[in-house]
């Protein structure tokens, strides 16, 4: 009986972990953000959750993040530079959507 309960608990945790991975918006995958960022843990760059928490309550956060995603840069989270994702300015609507998603994670 205990082993059945343990198996059910493990399966539940697996499903919960899969749900977190599924929460990553398709746009982040399309823009290759997932190469350096995860939802809730640091990779090469900070997690989306860390970014949201850092900028919580900052009225200028959306603009700052749009610029960072568009133009890239370094120094905000360490020495690893973030590549520019929209140097020509053609993806601004997608970047705004992604920034809104990230900022919506703030706790």
Beta strands, then each sheet from edge to edge (+ up, - down):
end
